[in-house]
């Protein structure tokens, strides 16, 4: 915890955190244990994001097909609110950017 310095004038900070001893101002910088990305790693970020997005889409497709199979085999109906949300999200996904 920071000690109050009587020579330092008061100021407003928006970087307060709550800890076990009460509120305190977070003043720590990056510690040596925290890793920063190298230039090479930064250049690979778009490929990493693309691979993650592709995996997410595969998972969505798998879950969507499983829901369709289960609803047809078990004759379970999705609620109107669920169908509306699926349609809304599909519209956003498939919307063409102009």
C-alpha positions as CSV (number, residue, x, y, z in Angstrom):
1,X,0.0,0.0,0.0
2,X,1.3,3.5,-0.8
3,X,2.1,5.8,2.1
4,X,0.7,9.3,2.0
5,X,3.4,11.8,1.3
6,X,2.6,15.1,2.9
7,X,4.5,17.0,0.2
8,X,2.4,15.5,-2.6
9,X,-0.8,17.4,-3.4
10,X,-4.1,15.4,-3.5
11,X,-5.3,14.3,-6.9
12,X,-8.1,12.2,-8.4
13,X,-7.3,8.7,-9.8
14,X,-9.6,6.3,-11.5
15,X,-7.3,3.3,-11.0
16,X,-8.5,2.0,-7.6
17,X,-8.9,-1.6,-6.7
18,X,-10.4,-3.3,-3.7
19,X,-8.1,-5.6,-1.8
20,X,-8.4,-7.5,1.5
21,X,-7.2,-4.3,3.4
22,X,-9.7,-2.0,1.5
23,X,-9.3,0.2,-1.5
24,X,-5.9,1.1,-2.9
25,X,-4.5,2.7,-6.0
26,X,-3.0,0.2,-8.5
27,X,0.5,1.6,-9.3
28,X,2.4,-1.6,-10.3
29,X,4.0,-1.7,-13.7
30,X,4.6,-4.8,-15.8
31,X,6.5,-7.3,-13.6
32,X,9.4,-9.3,-15.0
33,X,7.2,-12.4,-15.0
34,X,4.7,-10.9,-17.5
35,X,5.6,-11.7,-21.1
36,X,5.4,-9.1,-23.8
37,X,5.0,-10.3,-27.4
38,X,7.9,-10.2,-29.8
39,X,7.6,-8.7,-33.3
40,X,7.4,-12.2,-34.8
41,X,4.6,-13.2,-32.4
42,X,2.7,-9.9,-33.2
43,X,3.0,-10.7,-37.0
44,X,1.4,-14.1,-36.3
45,X,-1.6,-12.7,-34.5
46,X,-3.9,-12.5,-37.6
47,X,-3.2,-16.1,-38.4
48,X,-3.9,-17.1,-34.8
49,X,-7.2,-15.2,-34.8
50,X,-8.1,-16.7,-38.1
51,X,-7.5,-20.2,-36.8
52,X,-9.5,-19.5,-33.7
53,X,-12.4,-18.1,-35.7
54,X,-12.4,-21.1,-38.0
55,X,-12.5,-23.5,-35.0
56,X,-15.3,-21.5,-33.4
57,X,-17.3,-21.7,-36.6
58,X,-16.7,-25.5,-36.8
59,X,-18.0,-25.8,-33.2
60,X,-21.0,-23.6,-34.0
61,X,-21.8,-25.8,-37.1
62,X,-21.4,-29.0,-35.1
63,X,-23.7,-27.7,-32.2
64,X,-26.2,-26.4,-34.7
65,X,-26.5,-29.7,-36.5
66,X,-26.8,-31.6,-33.2
67,X,-29.6,-29.3,-32.1
68,X,-31.4,-29.9,-35.4
69,X,-30.9,-33.7,-35.2
70,X,-32.1,-33.8,-31.6
71,X,-35.2,-31.7,-32.3
72,X,-36.2,-33.8,-35.3
73,X,-35.5,-37.2,-33.6
74,X,-37.1,-36.3,-30.3
75,X,-39.8,-34.2,-31.8
76,X,-38.7,-31.4,-29.4
77,X,-39.6,-27.9,-30.4
78,X,-37.4,-24.9,-29.8
79,X,-39.1,-22.0,-28.2
80,X,-40.2,-19.0,-30.3
81,X,-37.7,-16.8,-28.4
82,X,-34.8,-19.2,-29.2
83,X,-35.8,-19.4,-32.9
84,X,-36.0,-15.6,-33.0
85,X,-32.6,-15.3,-31.5
86,X,-31.1,-17.8,-33.9
87,X,-32.6,-15.9,-36.8
88,X,-31.4,-12.6,-35.5
89,X,-27.8,-13.8,-35.0
90,X,-27.7,-15.5,-38.4
91,X,-28.9,-12.3,-40.0
92,X,-26.0,-10.4,-38.3
93,X,-23.5,-13.0,-39.3
94,X,-24.6,-13.2,-42.9
95,X,-25.1,-9.4,-43.3
96,X,-23.0,-8.0,-46.1
97,X,-20.8,-5.0,-45.1
98,X,-21.1,-2.2,-47.6
